[in-house]
Amino acid sequence: MNVAIFLPGWIGDAVMATPAIRALKIRYPSGKFVCVSKSYVAPILAGNPWFDSMILTGGKKDLSLLEAASQLKKEKIDVAVLFPNSFRAGLLAWMGGCKRSIGFNRYFRKWLLSDSLESPQNAKGEFIPSPAIDSYNQLAMVAGAPNPGYEMQLFTSTVEEEMAEQVWRFAAFKDKPEVICLNPGAAFGASKLWPAEHFASLARELIRLRGAGILVMCGPKESELALRITSLIGHPSARCLAEPGMPDLSLGLSKACIKKCQLLVTTDSGPRHFAAAFNKPVVSLFGPTHIEWTDTYHKKEINLQKKLPCGPCQKRVCPLEHQCMKELMPLDVLSAGVNLLDQQLETARFFRSVG
């Protein structure tokens, strides 16, 4: 059995697909698994035990549609599971000669699929916000997998974990009772951003109340924002991954740092799902997007959102005053974060007492 897995085009969505991928591997343990992915998404699943080969397509420096289809044909795919809803994914599976292709009927691609599923819609024909992780699990089960559940999974290498250790040494976090990661960026657009001043206010309170170390996360495109927040915090306990002397920025470094921290406070962006995959507490800040689309059922997550007449609008840039994020106050986020941290401490004390 040769299985092609088409990864979603967003980092967080790729993490949400991991229960389905794992379940498919359980169903076809001796099968050859081919990953079809954009090059900027593929590193998020680095180190996984599932894939035997990879086809990178859809990005600027990736294989063209024709090149990818030619490579896919050589793999003689029995079943392709299409997590992205794009027409391009359906066309590639069809051009690549996949005997069976499973995906949702979106963007006029039903004729390209052997198994076409329907997304939930209301009486007006509008799509009902529903968790992507449920959709991915549904696709996997149509392909014969057992119910995947909701346990997301990521992997870190020894090199990545050593880089995180280097960050902890450089930032002098070894003596801190807790290290809290702040993730202020969002590839979706400016409407998802929480004000830098709010992040700084939250961090100062966490340092004052808990003696925490603060690590401001970022990718290469978010360095300026992360450095600005660190400057606004203005405390030696707050450090930033973009500082000189830190390891080179990468998804692997971000994964390893979140795996090592005690709490993540984040916008609705990819790294939010890293916390769930490593079973870490996370406070997620929502503004313009529906929580329902990306709900992961993570028990250690608190989602915060201001309900306003104008939202959730799903717009990348706010055409108004960005009140959905501005009115989400640091004290509300602080309360949620402290609640999660205290729950962790109570759990740890319980296990020590019975151990």
C-alpha positions as CSV (number, residue, x, y, z in Angstrom):
1,M,0.0,0.0,0.0
2,N,1.5,3.3,-1.1
3,V,-0.1,6.3,0.7
4,A,0.3,10.0,-0.1
5,I,-0.4,12.5,2.6
6,F,-1.0,16.1,1.3
7,L,-0.2,18.4,4.2
8,P,-2.1,21.6,4.9
9,G,-0.6,24.9,3.8
10,W,-0.5,26.4,7.3
11,I,2.0,25.4,10.0
12,G,-0.7,25.1,12.7
13,D,-3.0,23.1,10.5
14,A,-0.1,20.7,9.8
15,V,0.2,20.1,13.5
16,M,-3.5,19.4,13.7
17,A,-3.2,16.8,11.0
18,T,-0.8,14.7,13.1
19,P,-3.4,12.5,14.8
20,A,-4.8,11.6,11.4
21,I,-1.4,10.8,10.0
22,R,-0.4,8.6,12.9
23,A,-3.7,6.7,12.7
24,L,-3.1,6.1,9.0
25,K,0.3,4.7,9.8
26,I,-1.3,2.4,12.4
27,R,-3.8,1.2,9.7
28,Y,-1.1,0.6,7.1
29,P,2.1,-0.2,9.1
30,S,4.0,-1.7,6.2
31,G,2.8,0.9,3.7
32,K,5.1,3.4,2.0
33,F,4.1,6.9,3.0
34,V,4.8,9.9,0.8
35,C,4.5,13.4,2.1
36,V,3.3,16.2,-0.3
37,S,4.0,19.5,1.2
38,K,5.1,23.1,0.8
39,S,8.7,23.5,1.7
40,Y,8.0,26.0,4.5
41,V,5.5,23.6,6.2
42,A,7.6,20.4,5.9
43,P,10.1,21.2,8.7
44,I,7.4,21.3,11.3
45,L,7.1,17.5,11.1
46,A,10.9,16.9,10.9
47,G,12.0,13.8,12.9
48,N,8.6,12.0,12.5
49,P,8.6,8.2,12.0
50,W,5.8,8.3,9.5
51,F,7.1,9.4,6.1
52,D,9.4,7.5,3.7
53,S,9.8,10.2,1.1
54,M,8.7,13.8,0.4
55,I,7.6,15.9,-2.5
56,L,7.9,19.6,-2.0
57,T,5.5,21.6,-4.2
58,G,3.3,24.7,-4.0
59,G,6.0,27.1,-2.7
60,K,8.1,29.6,-4.7
61,K,11.2,27.4,-4.7
62,D,9.4,24.0,-4.9
63,L,8.6,21.7,-7.7
64,S,6.1,22.9,-10.3
65,L,2.7,21.2,-10.6
66,L,3.9,19.1,-13.6
67,E,7.2,18.1,-11.9
68,A,5.4,17.1,-8.7
69,A,2.8,15.1,-10.7
70,S,5.5,13.3,-12.5
71,Q,7.2,12.4,-9.2
72,L,3.9,11.3,-7.7
73,K,3.2,9.0,-10.6
74,K,6.5,7.2,-10.0
75,E,5.3,6.5,-6.4
76,K,2.3,4.5,-7.7
77,I,0.0,5.9,-5.0
78,D,-2.9,3.6,-3.9
79,V,-4.6,6.2,-1.7
80,A,-4.1,10.0,-1.4
81,V,-5.5,11.8,1.6
82,L,-5.9,15.5,0.8
83,F,-5.9,17.7,4.0
84,P,-5.8,21.0,2.0
85,N,-9.1,22.0,0.4
86,S,-7.4,23.6,-2.6
87,F,-8.2,22.9,-6.2
88,R,-4.5,22.5,-6.8
89,A,-4.2,19.6,-4.4
90,G,-7.0,17.8,-6.1
91,L,-5.6,18.4,-9.5
92,L,-2.1,17.2,-8.4
93,A,-3.6,13.9,-7.0
94,W,-5.5,13.4,-10.3
95,M,-2.5,14.3,-12.5
96,G,-0.2,12.1,-10.3
97,G,-2.3,9.0,-11.0
98,C,-3.5,8.3,-7.5
99,K,-5.8,5.4,-7.6
100,R,-8.0,6.8,-4.8
101,S,-8.0,10.4,-3.6
102,I,-10.0,11.5,-0.6
103,G,-10.8,15.1,0.2
104,F,-13.6,17.6,0.8
105,N,-15.7,19.0,-2.0
106,R,-14.4,22.5,-2.1
107,Y,-13.3,24.9,-4.9
108,F,-15.0,22.9,-7.7
109,R,-12.8,19.9,-7.4
110,K,-15.4,17.2,-6.7
111,W,-14.7,15.6,-10.2
112,L,-11.0,15.2,-9.3
113,L,-11.7,13.1,-6.2
114,S,-12.7,9.5,-5.9
115,D,-14.1,10.1,-2.4
116,S,-15.6,13.5,-2.0
117,L,-16.8,14.6,1.5
118,E,-19.1,17.5,2.2
119,S,-18.3,20.2,4.8
120,P,-21.0,21.2,7.3
121,Q,-23.2,24.0,5.9
122,N,-26.2,25.9,7.2
123,A,-29.5,26.4,5.4
124,K,-28.0,29.3,3.4
125,G,-25.2,27.2,2.1
126,E,-22.6,29.0,4.3
127,F,-19.8,26.9,5.8
128,I,-20.3,26.3,9.5
129,P,-17.1,27.0,11.5
130,S,-15.9,23.6,12.8
131,P,-12.6,22.3,14.0
132,A,-10.1,21.4,11.2
133,I,-8.8,18.6,13.3
134,D,-12.2,16.9,13.1
135,S,-12.1,17.2,9.3
136,Y,-8.6,15.7,9.1
137,N,-9.7,12.8,11.3
138,Q,-12.8,12.3,9.1
139,L,-10.6,12.0,6.0
140,A,-8.3,9.5,7.7
141,M,-11.2,7.3,8.8
142,V,-12.6,7.3,5.2
143,A,-9.2,6.0,4.2
144,G,-9.6,3.1,6.7
145,A,-7.9,4.4,9.8
146,P,-9.2,4.0,13.3
147,N,-10.5,7.0,15.1
148,P,-7.4,9.2,15.4
149,G,-8.4,11.1,18.6
150,Y,-7.0,14.5,19.4
151,E,-3.4,13.9,20.6
152,M,-1.2,16.0,18.4
153,Q,2.4,15.0,18.1
154,L,5.7,16.8,17.2
155,F,9.3,15.8,17.4
156,T,12.6,17.6,18.3
157,S,16.1,16.5,17.4
158,T,19.1,16.4,19.8
159,V,20.5,19.4,18.0
160,E,17.3,21.4,18.4
161,E,17.1,20.5,22.1
162,E,20.7,21.6,22.6
163,M,19.9,24.9,20.9
164,A,17.1,25.4,23.4
165,E,19.5,24.7,26.2
166,Q,21.8,27.3,24.7
167,V,18.9,29.8,24.9
168,W,18.3,28.9,28.6
169,R,22.0,29.4,29.4
170,F,22.3,32.7,27.5
171,A,19.1,34.1,29.1
172,A,20.1,32.8,32.6
173,F,16.8,31.0,32.9
174,K,18.3,28.1,34.9
175,D,17.6,29.9,38.2
176,K,14.0,30.9,37.3
177,P,11.1,28.9,38.8
178,E,9.2,29.2,35.5
179,V,9.9,30.2,32.0
180,I,7.0,31.7,30.0
181,C,7.2,32.0,26.2
182,L,5.4,34.8,24.4
183,N,4.5,34.4,20.8
184,P,3.4,37.8,19.4
185,G,3.6,37.1,15.6
186,A,0.9,35.9,13.2
187,A,1.5,35.1,9.5
188,F,-2.2,35.5,8.7
189,G,-2.1,39.2,9.0
190,A,-2.0,42.3,11.3
191,S,-5.5,41.8,12.5
192,K,-4.4,38.8,14.7
193,L,-1.7,40.8,16.5
194,W,-2.1,41.7,20.2
195,P,-0.6,45.1,21.0
196,A,3.1,45.1,21.9
197,E,2.3,47.2,24.9
198,H,-0.1,44.6,26.2
199,F,2.5,41.9,25.8
200,A,5.0,44.0,27.7
201,S,2.5,44.8,30.5
202,L,1.7,41.1,30.9
203,A,5.4,40.1,31.0
204,R,6.2,42.7,33.7
205,E,3.4,41.3,35.9
206,L,4.5,37.7,35.4
207,I,8.1,38.7,36.4
208,R,6.8,40.7,39.4
209,L,4.4,38.1,40.7
210,R,6.1,34.9,39.9
211,G,9.8,35.7,39.3
212,A,9.4,34.2,35.8
213,G,11.8,34.2,33.0
214,I,10.2,35.6,29.8
215,L,11.2,34.4,26.3
216,V,9.8,36.4,23.4
217,M,9.5,34.1,20.4
218,C,9.8,35.0,16.7
219,G,10.6,34.0,13.2
220,P,12.9,36.0,10.9
221,K,10.0,38.2,9.7
222,E,8.9,39.0,13.3
223,S,12.3,39.9,14.8
224,E,11.6,43.6,14.9
225,L,8.3,43.1,16.7
226,A,9.9,40.7,19.2
227,L,12.8,43.0,20.0
228,R,10.4,46.0,20.5
229,I,8.3,44.0,23.0
230,T,11.5,43.0,24.9
231,S,12.6,46.6,25.0
232,L,9.2,47.7,26.3
233,I,9.4,45.1,29.0
234,G,12.6,46.6,30.1
235,H,13.7,43.9,32.5
236,P,16.7,41.6,32.5
237,S,14.5,38.5,33.1
238,A,13.0,39.1,29.6
239,R,14.9,37.9,26.6
240,C,14.2,37.6,22.9
241,L,15.2,34.9,20.4
242,A,16.2,37.7,17.9
243,E,18.9,39.0,20.2
244,P,22.6,38.7,19.1
245,G,24.1,35.6,20.6
246,M,21.0,33.5,20.3
247,P,20.9,30.5,18.0
248,D,19.7,31.0,14.4
249,L,15.9,31.3,14.2
250,S,14.1,28.3,13.0
251,L,10.9,26.3,13.5
252,G,13.0,23.6,15.2
253,L,14.3,26.1,17.7
254,S,10.8,27.4,18.4
255,K,9.5,23.8,18.9
256,A,12.3,23.0,21.3
257,C,11.8,26.2,23.4
258,I,8.1,25.7,23.7
259,K,8.7,22.0,24.7
260,K,11.0,23.3,27.5
261,C,8.8,26.2,28.9
262,Q,6.1,26.1,31.5
263,L,3.5,28.3,29.7
264,L,2.9,29.7,26.2
265,V,0.9,32.9,25.6
266,T,0.3,33.3,21.9
267,T,-1.8,34.8,19.2
268,D,-3.8,32.5,17.0
269,S,-0.9,31.3,15.0
270,G,1.1,28.1,14.3
271,P,3.2,28.0,17.5
272,R,0.0,27.8,19.5
273,H,-0.3,24.2,18.3
274,F,3.2,23.4,19.4
275,A,2.1,23.7,23.0
276,A,-0.7,21.3,22.5
277,A,1.6,18.8,20.7
278,F,4.0,18.9,23.7
279,N,1.1,18.9,26.3
280,K,2.1,22.4,27.5
281,P,-0.3,25.0,29.0
282,V,-1.2,27.7,26.5
283,V,-3.3,30.9,26.6
284,S,-4.4,31.7,23.1
285,L,-5.5,35.2,22.1
286,F,-8.2,35.4,19.4
287,G,-9.5,38.5,17.6
288,P,-10.7,38.3,14.0
289,T,-10.9,34.5,13.7
290,H,-13.4,31.9,14.7
291,I,-12.1,29.8,17.6
292,E,-14.2,26.9,16.2
293,W,-12.0,26.6,13.1
294,T,-8.9,25.8,15.1
295,D,-10.2,24.2,18.3
296,T,-7.9,21.3,19.2
297,Y,-9.6,20.1,22.4
298,H,-6.4,20.6,24.3
299,K,-7.3,20.4,28.0
300,K,-4.5,22.8,29.0
301,E,-5.6,25.6,26.8
302,I,-7.6,28.7,27.6
303,N,-8.9,30.7,24.6
304,L,-9.7,34.3,25.1
305,Q,-11.7,36.5,22.8
306,K,-13.7,39.7,23.0
307,K,-17.1,39.3,21.5
308,L,-17.9,42.4,19.4
309,P,-20.7,43.1,16.8
310,C,-18.1,43.3,14.0
311,G,-16.5,40.0,14.6
312,P,-15.2,37.5,14.1
313,C,-14.6,39.0,10.7
314,Q,-11.9,36.7,9.4
315,K,-10.2,39.7,7.8
316,R,-6.4,39.9,7.6
317,V,-6.3,43.6,8.3
318,C,-8.8,45.4,10.5
319,P,-10.7,48.1,8.7
320,L,-11.8,49.7,12.0
321,E,-10.0,50.3,15.3
322,H,-8.9,46.8,16.0
323,Q,-10.9,46.7,19.2
324,C,-11.1,42.9,19.3
325,M,-7.4,42.8,20.2
326,K,-7.0,46.2,21.9
327,E,-9.8,45.5,24.4
328,L,-8.4,42.1,25.3
329,M,-6.7,43.3,28.5
330,P,-3.4,42.1,30.0
331,L,-5.0,41.4,33.3
332,D,-7.5,39.0,31.7
333,V,-4.6,37.2,30.1
334,L,-2.6,37.2,33.3
335,S,-5.4,35.7,35.2
336,A,-5.8,32.9,32.7
337,G,-2.0,32.2,32.6
338,V,-1.6,32.2,36.4
339,N,-4.6,29.8,36.6
340,L,-2.9,27.3,34.2
341,L,0.5,27.6,36.0
342,D,-1.1,27.0,39.4
343,Q,-2.9,24.0,38.0
344,Q,0.4,22.6,36.8
345,L,2.0,23.1,40.2
346,E,-0.9,21.4,41.9
347,T,-0.7,18.4,39.6
348,A,3.1,18.1,40.1
349,R,2.6,18.3,43.9
350,F,0.0,15.6,43.8
351,F,2.2,13.2,41.8
352,R,5.1,13.8,44.2
353,S,2.9,13.0,47.1
354,V,1.7,9.7,45.7
355,G,5.1,8.8,44.3
